[in-house]
Amino acid sequence: MPPRGLQPGSGVAPALRCSWCGVEVEGTRHTRNAYTVGHYLLFTGHTEEALRRRREDEAPVPYLRMLDATVMVSCPGCFARSDVRRLWFAFGAAESTAANTWAALADRNTLHPGVARYLRDAGIAR
């Protein structure tokens, strides 16, 4: 997973890289008439169902609470792939875990080396 925020002591924000192909991604560019998406952030991890009440007299509203988040950065090119899109739309489902992210990759050689190392260290990738 690419680091986010400022590097300690550097004062310079690190470049975000795609978790699948490793290309450096940019932010979204806005013009007067249009915009160009520079990258997508995909949040995956274990979730659990939780209930929230706004007031005491309202019925509880169920939602999925993320227990441990893993942030994956996707460039627009990789986001167009069906396996990456499936992970995006399956948030909170059984598929939205690091193990299933690894299993869903069509070509594991396209995964960024840092993410692959994280998955190996976690015992997910063999």
TAJOPE-V615237 format. One record per pair of residues at least 4 apart in sequence whose C-alpha atoms are under 6 Angstrom apart, sorted by the first residue. I is the first residue (numbers start at 1). J is the second residue. If there is no record, write none. Layout:
i->I j->J
i->I j->J
//
This chain:
i->1 j->115
i->5 j->13
i->6 j->12
i->6 j->13
i->16 j->24
i->16 j->25
i->17 j->22
i->17 j->23
i->17 j->24
i->17 j->25
i->18 j->22
i->18 j->23
i->18 j->73
i->18 j->74
i->18 j->75
i->19 j->72
i->19 j->73
i->19 j->112
i->20 j->110
i->20 j->111
i->20 j->112
i->21 j->110
i->21 j->111
i->21 j->112
i->22 j->112
i->25 j->39
i->26 j->38
i->27 j->38
i->28 j->36
i->28 j->37
i->28 j->38
i->29 j->35
i->29 j->36
i->30 j->35
i->31 j->35
i->39 j->74
i->39 j->75
i->39 j->76
i->40 j->73
i->40 j->74
i->41 j->72
i->41 j->73
i->42 j->71
i->42 j->72
i->43 j->70
i->43 j->71
i->44 j->69
i->44 j->70
i->44 j->96
i->44 j->97
i->45 j->68
i->45 j->69
i->45 j->70
i->45 j->97
i->46 j->67
i->46 j->68
i->46 j->97
i->47 j->64
i->47 j->65
i->47 j->66
i->47 j->67
i->47 j->92
i->48 j->64
i->48 j->65
i->49 j->63
i->49 j->64
i->50 j->62
i->50 j->63
i->51 j->60
i->51 j->61
i->51 j->62
i->52 j->60
i->52 j->61
i->53 j->60
i->74 j->79
i->79 j->84
i->91 j->96
i->92 j->96
i->95 j->100
i->99 j->124
i->100 j->104
i->119 j->124
i->119 j->125
i->120 j->124
i->120 j->125
//
